[in-house]
Amino acid sequence: MSRQLLLLNETLRLQDNPLLNVPKSADSAYAVILLNQHQFEQSSPKRQALQAALIADFAKQLSARGIQLHCYIAEPWQQLQKLIKAWQIELVVAATPCAIDEVRLFDKVSSLCKVQLLDCNSLLDGQLAPDYQRFPKSCSQFRSQREPELLVSAPVADLCCLSAFIGNGCSPFSSQTETNEQFAAAYSSEGASKRWQNYLQSPAFSAYLQTRNQLYGADYASFLSVALAFGTLSVRQCWQDLQQGPQHPSAVWLKQELFWREYFRHYFRVHGAACFAEAGLARRAPLPKFPKGSSAARENFRRWQQGETGVPFIDANMRLLANTGLMSNRGRQNVASYLVFELGIDWRLGATFFEQQLLDFDVASNWGNWAYIAGAGEGPARHFNVMKQALQYDKDAEFVSLLQPDINPTLTGPAKHRPYAIDGTAPWQESWAAYLP
């Protein structure tokens, strides 16, 4: 018999949750959510509300099975020390982390008790896990190693041992933040699963290859990202659903994007702290930038955050992020490129801001994609011509007009993409001129 602490962060589901299957009938187990207090307090109110709602929904699911969830918002190492001592824990079980701070946390915990890490939110585990000693330099190489089958780990059966769980649950959320039932309905394991299954049966799924670069809308994308980030859906189950359905081009492309997510997860485990360095793994010349801490850099960063750069396409995407907590992939690439190359701001500031704002934040996908744009990964930097992109993906300025209804009232259609002056400081690229009407 052992006394176990199951850390259920980012695995807010009953189905395909390996953590819940660890305790045996002779064990005593505590189900725990432990949120990093600093990170939680730095998050936007929307993200806080979503996280609280999803945890509350998960607690209800567990309670219906007789499992009480203990939830804490605290400094992780200090709180784990207290719980391990108070509950006489012999084994801590958690999802295999991607972030370096979590890796270091479990290294510390291993000095107090045994630690068991299970890769709950990746496609590849066990014998299918990549060889980190010979990890490929690109996602295409990573993918080609497993073609043509691209086998992934199977979901685990729902076999948790209910008799092992003990303790009366606790939650700090009632006094710290408001929950939102609509959030829970949309992104909880039940709501997200229902939406995913409906999507697979809809015309929108077969049209995904054509719509994936759209900037907004109800069904232009799969919208799996939030559920996968919080673990309310199993990525392995989603992959199996795609495998079992029609293999049209949209299905193939969506599986490829899930593999991009997979690549970043293992990439961060291989390279660790280097993924958060300004140059990252890059072997490129330093990017041009304003001096750190200069008034110009601070003002440019503030305007970018607030959607007040003077470039309508950039501002519309940033205002969408503020309004919804989400942004299209096309929008994310463009606002990242603009921050790094036009404004000369350290890419890590942008990645940190997205970490605080995005409802679908996960460390590997967010930081990996920012490094991809900035050239801080294995490949070259990717400098987008944002005016070309604006005219290509929002030709009639419908998106810009929706998010900025009062902008350039004398202009119509594509002309609304013309940059407007802000104190004479908005950067201008000559390469933009060829695309402006």
N, C-alpha and C positions, 0 to 999 in steps of 0.2 A: 504493500500500500504506500502511495506517495501523495503528498499534498502539492497540488499544482495550481499555478496561476496562468490562465489562458488570456493572453493579450489580443483582443479581437479588433484592434484598430484596422480600418480599411478592409474588413471582412464582415460587413454588416448584412449577412445573409445566412439562412439555414442550409440552402442547397449548395452542394459542392464546397463545403467549408471544412477542410482537413483539420482545422484546429479543434472543432467540436468533437472530432472522432478520436482524439488522443486519450482522454480519460477512460479507464476501465472501471468495472463495478466495484473493485476494491479501493479505488482512489478517491480522494477528496479534491474537488476542483472549484475554483472561483473564476467566474466570467467577468473580465475587466475591460473597460475602455479607458485609456489614459491619454489625454490630449496635452500637448506641449502648451503651457500657459502663454508663453511669449508669442508663439506662432498664432494661437487662437485669438489673442487680444489684438494682434496686428491685422487679422483678417477683416474683410469688409463685413458690415452688418448682414448683407445678403448671404455671404458664405457662412457666417456664424449661425444664422437662422436655419440654413439648409442642413448644416452639420447637426445641429441640435434636433431638428425634426427627424432626420434619418436615424439618429441614435435612439430617439424616443420610440420610433416605430419598431426598430430592431428589438428594443427592450420588451415591447409588447409581445412580439413573436416569441422571444425566449420565455417570457413569463407564462405564456399559454402552454409551454412545455415544462413548466415547473423550474425554470432556470432564472435566477435573479441576476441582473446585470449591475455591476459596480462601475460607476463612471466618475472620473476625476479630471479636473483641469489643474495642472500643477507642473512643477519642474520635474521631468520624468525620472531622473536618477534619484532625486530625493524621495519622491513618492514610492518608487519601487523598493527602495531600501526599507521604508516604513512598512509596506505591505508584506514583504518577504519576512521581516522580523515578526510582525504582529500575527501573521497567519502561519508561521513556521513553514514557509514554502520550500520545497525541495527541487521543484522543476518549474521553470518559466517556459511557456510555449507561445510562439509568436510567428507572424508572417515574415518570411525572409525579406529584409529591407533592401532598398536601393540607395537611400540617402546615407552619406558618410557619417552624419551625426547619430543616426540610428544604429549603424554598424558599431560605432564606438560605444554607444549605450549598452548594447548586448555584450560587448567585450567586458565592460565593467560588471554587468550582472553576473557573468560567468564566474566572477571571483567570489560570489555569494552563494550560488547554487547552480545546478545544471540548467542549460539552456537548449531548447530544441526549436529550430527554425524550419518552417515548412513554406515552400513557395506556392502560396495560395492564389496569387493573382497573375501568374504568368502562364503562357502556353506550354513552355518546355520545362520539364522537371524530371528528376531521377535520371534514368539512362538517356533520356532525350535532351537533357541540359547540355548547353554548349561547353566545349573545352576552353576554359578561361586562359590556359597557357598558350593557346593558338587561336585567340579570338580574332575574327576577321576585321578589316579596317572599314568596311562599308556594309550597309544593309543589304545591298544586292549580293555581295559575297556571302553574307550570313544566310540569306534566303536560299541561294543556289546550293549550299551544303546539304539542304534537306529536300531538294526537288528530286523526283516529281511528286512524291507522296506528301511531303510536309506534314508528317505525323506529329500530333501534339498529345500531351498527357490527357488521359481520360478523367472526367469529373469523378469525384469519390461518391460513394453511396451515402445516403442520409442515415447513418447508423449510430448517432451519438448516444452515449450511455447516460440517461437522465439521472440515474440514482447517484452518480458521482458528484453532482453539483450541489453546493451548499452555500449558505450565507444569505443575508437580506440585502437586496440591492440598494444602491444610492445614486443620486444624480444631482449635480450642481446647477443644472440648466434653468430650473424654475426661477432662480434668483439672479441669473447672470444674463440671460438672453431669452427672447421670445421665440417660440417655435411657430412653424407655419404648416398647417395641415395640407395646404395645396402643394407645397414642396414635397411632403412625404408621399402624397398621392401620385405625383409625377415620377419621383426618383427612387422610392422605396423598392425593395426587391419585388414586391407584387406589382406595383405600378410600372416599374421599368420593364419587367418581364412581359407584362401585357402589351406595352407599347412596342416592344421589340418584336413580339410575335405578330402583332398587327402590321408592323412595317414590312416584315418578310412576306406577307400576303398581299401587299399593296402595290399598285403601279409605280409608286415612288421608288421602291427598291430596285426594280429593273431599270429605272431611269437614273440611278445614282451616278453612274459614270458621266452622264451629261450635266447633272445638277450640282456636283460636289464642289464646284468653284463659285457657286452663288454666295451672296453675302448675307442673306437673311431669308426667312420663310419658315413654314411649318414642317415641310417634309423634304427639304433639299439635301439633308444629311441623315445619317442613322441616329444621331444623338445618343450614341452609346457612351460617350466620354464621361459624363457625370456618374453614371451607374458603375462604370468600370473603375473610376477614380476612388469612389467610396467603397467599392466592393459589394454593392447591392446586387450586382449581376456577376456571374462567373464568366470570365473571358473564354474559358475552355468550353463551356456550354454554348456560348455564342458561336464559337468556331465550329462546333459539331453541327449546330443548326444550319450554318452556311454550307458545310460539307454535304449535308443531307438534302439540301435544296437544289434547284436548278443552277447549273454552273454557267450562267450567262456572264458577259463582261463585267457587269456591275458587281456581281458576287465575287468574282476573281479579284477585282480592284479593292473591294472592302476587306477581303482577307489579306491582301498585301498591306493595307494600312494597319491592320491589327498586328502584322509582323513588324512594321516600323515601330510600333509601341513596344513590342517584344525586344527588338534590337536595342532600344534605348535602355530598357530595364537591365539587361545584361551588360551593356556598355558601361553603365554607372557602377556596377559591381566590380567590373574589371579595373576601371581607371580611378575610382574613388575621388579623393580630394581634388585631383587635377581637373575634374569636370567643372569645378567652381572657381578656377583661377581665371584671371582676365584673358590670358593667352590660351588657356586650356591646353589642348594637345597640339595646337597649331604651330606650324613652322613658317609663318608669314611675317611680313613686316608689321610693326604696330599700326593700328588704325589711327587715322587723324582724329583728334578730339580736343575739345576745350579742356583747359587745365582743370583738374579735379577741384571742386569747391569754389570755382569762380562764379561770380554773380551771373554771368551769361549762361553757364552750364546749368545752374540752379533754375534760372528762369525758363530756359528751353525745356528742361525736364518737367517743370510744373505745367507748362502749356501743353506739352505732350500728354501728361496725365489727365488734364482737364478737357482735352479735345479742343484746344485753342491755339493750334500751331499756325493757322492761316491756310492750311492745305485741306480743302473740304473732304477729300477721300480719307485722309488720315483722321481728321477730327470726327467724322461720322462713325468710323469704326471704334474710336476710343469712347465716344458717347454711347454707342451700343453696349460696350463693355460695362460702363457705369450704370446703364439702365437695366441690364439683364444679367450681368455676371458671365456672359458668354460672348464669343466672337468666332466668326468663321475662320477656317484654316487660311483662306486667301487673305482675309483681313489681318490675321496675326503675322503673317509673313511680311506684309507691307508696313505695318506700324513698327515692327522690329527693325526692318531695313532702314526706315526713315530715322528712327532714334539713333541707330548706330552710325549711319553714313552721312545723313544730312545734318543731324544735330550734334554729332561727335560725342555722344554720351556712352559711357561704359555699359556694355550689353547686360551686365549683371544687375544693374539698377532696374532695367526693364524686366528682366526675369523675376526679380524680387517683387516688383509691383504686380505682375501677373499672378505670382504666387498668392498674393494677398487678395486679389480681386476675382480670379476665375473660380467658378463653381466646379469646374472639372479639373482643378489643379491636381496633377501628380508630379512628383519631383523629377522623374526621369524624362517624361514627355515634354514638360515645360522647359526645363533647363537644357535638355538635349536639343530641342528645336531652336532655342535662342542661340546656343553655341553653333548650330548648323548655319544660321543666317550670318552670324558674326565671323565665321571662319575660325572658331575656337575648338572645332572638332577635328576629325581626320581630314576633312575636305576643304575646298577653298571657300572664301567668303562669298556671300550671295547678295549683291547690291541690286535691288529692284529699282526700275524706273517707275516711280509711283504714279506718274501722270499717264504713262502708257498702260499701266495696270488699271487705273481708274477708268479710262476710256474703253478698255477691253472688257471689264467685268461690270461696269455700271455706265454703259454708253449714254443712256438718256438721263443719267443722274437721278434715277428714281430712289436709290438707296440714300444718296446724299440729301435729297430733298426731304425724305421721310425723317431722317435724324436731325436735320438742320433746316426746318421749314422757313426760317426767316433769312437764310443766307442769300446774298446776292439777288435781291428781289427783282432787279432789272434784267437779269440773265435768265435764259431758259435752256432746257435740254443739256447737251454736253458742255455748254459754256459755263454751267454752274460749277464745273471743276476748276475754273480759274482760281489760282491762289489769290488771296486778298492780303493787303499789307497790314502788319501789326507792328507799329512803332518802327517800321523800317528794318526789322530784325529777322523776318521770316526768310530762311535761306532759299535761294533760287538756283536751279540747275539748268544750264543751257540745253541739256538733253530733253528737257520737258517741252520745249517750245514746239517741236515737231508734232506733238500729239494734242496740242490745245487748239480748239476751234477758233 
